[in-house]
Every structure is written in C-alpha cells, then in structure tokens.
Amino acid sequence: MIMPRSSPATQSACYSPLVATDLELLDAWRQGDRESGSELFERHFDSICRFFANKVDRDVDDLVQRTFAACVEGKERFRGQSTFRTYLFGVAHNILRSSLRKRRRDKERFDLGVSSVHDLGLNPTVLVAKRKEQTLTLQALRRIPVEHQIVLELYYWEEMTAKDLGEVLGIPEGTVRGRIRRAKKLLEEQLIALADDDRILESTISGLETWARDLRAQVLPAATQGS
C-alpha cells in the first residue's frame, strides 16, 4: 500500500513531481509507478490532516490513513469528473461522518446538520491562538453544526469554490451557496453569544475572513503536537 510520509520525496520515474498535475501523477500511479502515488498523497497530506484535526479529539492519524487507504482501493473508480483534490476530500468527508456516527450509535439523535463538535462532546486538539479574535473564531466554529463547520473550513482554509464544495459534499452548487450563507450567519450568532468583549467581537466580525484564514496555519502544528 502506498501511504504518505513513509520515505523522503524522490523523483517519479514517469513525471517530475515539480511539474506533474494530480491527474498525471494518478495516471502514472495506475500504471504501476508507486513514487507517483506517494507524491500525490504527499501533496494533500497536510490538508487532509487539517480537515480532521479541528473536528475530532482522537484518532486523527488513523482517519487520515483510512482516507488514503480508501483512495488506494478506489483509484480505478475515479474518472476525473472532478479534481482529484475534491475527490479526496469527499472520501475524507464520508469517513468523518462514518466515524462520528459510530461514536454516537447509542444516542437517540445524530445529525451533522444539527449537531456541533461541541454538542457531540468532542474536544479537538487545543490550539493556542495568537489573537483573541482567533480564539473566539475557533470556539464559534466548533459550536455550529459540523456540516456547516466543514463548509466554512474548506471555504476559508482550503479556498474551495462553491463548485469545489459541491463536488466534495455531493450537492448542487446552488445549494452550496445557500449553505455558505447559512454557515456564516450561524457563525456570527455564535460569535455574539460567546464574546465577552464588544471590541473583540466587533474586530472579529469585521475581519472574520482574515481571522478564519489565519487559523489555518495553526491547526496542523497543534494536531501534530497532540498526536
């Protein structure tokens, strides 16, 4: 099985990792070039790790490995109708849902469109934010429904378009746009509920995109330290 981070990066026998596209690497991998498969996963490893790190309180490494393993097993089924990146995040999304559902199977209610990370009793890796606005934004993210948290994190952290998000979530682009608007509204409501300083609240809301994107660089180191 080809997994990321198992050995130093080496140049593919078929393509140079510096210039090859994801689809070129995938094609070479399908033809038996294991180095191309390793490079493909290496490109996306940090993003997939970050995807899980702010939503679960344990087993981040296992969930990342399961995502890549599922991709290995299903590489022939990917037909290029979306980008490899959105395909990979779609796999990660399904694995997250499955993992959280198993943890809650004895509960009466489980709906990621309703329940938040906070509601589920999960405590993701503690992140020491540099600014109070970042801390407030992070707390609010973890208190909106998981499906809306996913939308905002992929939108801000991974800079995905509505089209990209539609491919990841398996829903129409128009539905995604409505979900983004709804997610932003829910986030602002949580910011208001959590804030104990009007100045910090105003600064957070006015610079929300900046604070949200700045958190991106801090989530992965925090997850690594907590693993």
C-alpha positions in Angstrom: 0.0 0.0 0.0 1.3 3.5 -0.9 1.0 5.9 2.0 2.4 9.4 2.5 5.3 10.4 4.7 6.8 7.0 4.6 10.1 8.0 2.9 11.9 11.0 1.6 10.5 12.5 -1.5 12.0 11.1 -4.7 11.5 12.0 -8.3 9.0 9.9 -10.1 10.2 7.6 -12.9 7.4 8.9 -15.1 6.9 12.5 -14.1 8.7 15.2 -12.2 6.7 15.9 -9.0 7.6 19.6 -9.5 5.6 19.9 -12.8 3.2 16.9 -12.9 -0.5 17.6 -12.3 -2.5 15.5 -9.9 -4.1 13.7 -12.8 -0.7 13.0 -14.4 0.5 11.5 -11.1 -2.7 9.5 -10.8 -2.3 8.1 -14.3 1.4 7.2 -13.7 0.3 5.6 -10.4 -2.3 3.5 -12.1 0.4 2.3 -14.5 2.4 1.0 -11.5 4.6 3.9 -10.6 4.4 3.8 -6.8 6.5 7.0 -6.4 3.8 9.0 -8.3 1.2 7.7 -5.9 3.4 8.7 -2.9 3.9 12.2 -4.3 0.2 12.5 -5.0 -0.6 11.8 -1.4 2.3 13.9 -0.1 0.7 16.9 -1.8 -2.6 16.6 0.0 -1.5 15.1 3.3 -1.4 18.3 5.4 -4.8 19.4 4.1 -6.5 16.1 4.9 -4.9 16.1 8.4 -6.1 19.6 9.0 -9.6 18.6 7.9 -9.9 16.0 10.7 -7.9 17.9 13.4 -10.5 20.5 14.2 -13.4 18.1 14.4 -12.2 15.0 16.4 -10.5 14.6 19.7 -8.5 11.4 18.9 -7.5 9.1 16.1 -6.6 11.9 13.6 -3.7 9.8 12.2 -6.0 6.8 11.8 -8.7 8.8 10.0 -6.0 10.3 7.7 -4.6 6.8 6.9 -8.1 5.4 6.3 -8.8 8.2 3.8 -5.7 7.5 1.8 -6.2 3.7 2.1 -9.8 4.2 0.7 -8.3 6.2 -2.1 -5.8 3.5 -2.9 -8.5 0.9 -3.0 -10.7 3.1 -5.2 -8.2 4.7 -7.5 -9.5 2.9 -10.6 -13.1 4.2 -9.9 -12.0 7.9 -10.1 -13.0 9.0 -13.6 -11.7 12.6 -13.5 -15.2 14.1 -13.4 -14.0 16.3 -10.5 -10.5 17.2 -9.4 -8.5 14.6 -7.5 -8.4 17.1 -4.6 -12.2 17.3 -4.2 -12.5 13.6 -4.7 -10.0 13.0 -1.9 -11.9 15.5 0.4 -15.1 13.7 -0.5 -13.6 10.4 0.8 -12.4 12.2 3.9 -15.9 13.7 4.5 -17.5 10.2 4.2 -15.0 8.7 6.6 -15.6 11.5 9.1 -19.4 11.0 9.0 -18.9 7.3 9.5 -16.5 7.7 12.4 -18.8 10.2 14.2 -21.9 8.1 13.6 -20.2 5.0 15.2 -19.3 7.1 18.3 -22.9 8.2 18.6 -24.8 5.0 17.7 -26.2 4.6 21.2 -27.6 8.1 21.2 -31.1 9.0 20.1 -30.2 11.8 17.8 -27.3 12.2 15.4 -27.4 14.8 12.6 -24.3 16.6 11.5 -26.6 19.3 10.0 -27.8 20.0 13.6 -25.1 18.7 16.0 -21.8 20.6 16.5 -18.4 19.3 17.7 -19.3 20.9 21.0 -22.6 19.2 21.1 -21.0 15.8 20.4 -18.7 16.2 23.4 -15.6 16.2 21.3 -12.6 18.2 22.3 -10.2 18.7 19.3 -6.6 19.5 19.9 -6.1 22.7 21.9 -4.9 25.4 19.7 -3.1 28.3 21.2 -4.3 31.2 19.1 -2.1 34.3 18.8 -5.0 36.8 19.0 -8.3 36.8 21.0 -10.2 37.2 17.7 -8.7 33.8 16.5 -9.7 32.1 19.8 -13.2 33.5 19.5 -13.5 32.4 15.9 -12.2 28.9 16.7 -14.7 28.5 19.6 -17.6 29.6 17.4 -16.6 27.2 14.6 -16.8 24.3 17.0 -20.3 25.3 18.1 -22.0 25.4 14.7 -23.3 22.2 13.1 -20.5 20.0 11.8 -21.7 20.2 8.2 -21.6 24.0 8.3 -18.2 23.9 10.1 -16.9 21.7 7.2 -18.2 24.2 4.6 -16.5 27.2 6.3 -13.2 25.5 6.9 -13.0 24.2 3.3 -14.1 27.7 2.1 -11.6 29.6 4.2 -8.8 27.2 4.8 -8.7 25.3 1.6 -10.0 28.2 -0.6 -12.6 26.0 -2.2 -15.2 27.5 -4.6 -18.9 26.6 -4.4 -18.3 24.2 -7.3 -15.5 22.5 -5.4 -17.6 22.2 -2.3 -20.5 20.8 -4.3 -18.1 18.0 -5.5 -16.9 17.3 -2.0 -20.4 17.2 -0.4 -22.3 15.7 -3.4 -24.8 18.6 -3.6 -25.7 21.2 -6.2 -23.6 24.3 -6.4 -26.6 26.5 -5.7 -27.3 24.5 -2.6 -23.7 25.1 -1.5 -24.0 28.9 -1.9 -27.0 28.8 0.4 -25.2 26.7 2.9 -22.2 29.1 2.9 -24.5 32.0 3.7 -26.3 30.0 6.4 -22.9 28.9 7.9 -21.7 32.5 8.1 -24.9 33.5 9.8 -24.6 30.7 12.3 -21.0 31.5 13.0 -21.8 35.2 13.6 -24.6 34.2 16.0 -22.1 32.1 18.0 -19.5 34.8 18.0 -22.1 37.1 19.6 -23.1 34.5 22.1 -19.6 33.7 23.1 -18.0 37.2 23.1 -17.4 38.9 26.5 -15.7 42.0 25.0 -17.6 44.2 22.5 -14.3 45.4 21.0 -13.1 41.9 20.3 -16.5 41.0 18.9 -16.5 43.9 16.5 -12.9 43.2 15.4 -13.7 39.5 14.9 -16.8 40.1 12.8 -15.3 42.9 10.7 -12.2 40.9 10.0 -13.7 37.4 10.0 -12.2 36.2 6.8 -8.7 37.2 7.9 -9.1 35.5 11.4 -10.5 32.4 9.9 -7.8 32.0 7.3 -5.1 32.8 9.9 -6.2 29.8 11.9 -5.3 27.5 9.1 -1.6 27.7 9.7 -2.0 26.9 13.4 -4.3 23.9 13.3 -1.8 21.5 11.7 1.1 22.2 14.2 -1.4 21.8 17.1 -2.6 18.5 15.7 1.0 17.2 15.3 1.9 18.2 18.8 -1.1 16.5 20.2 -0.6 13.2 18.3 
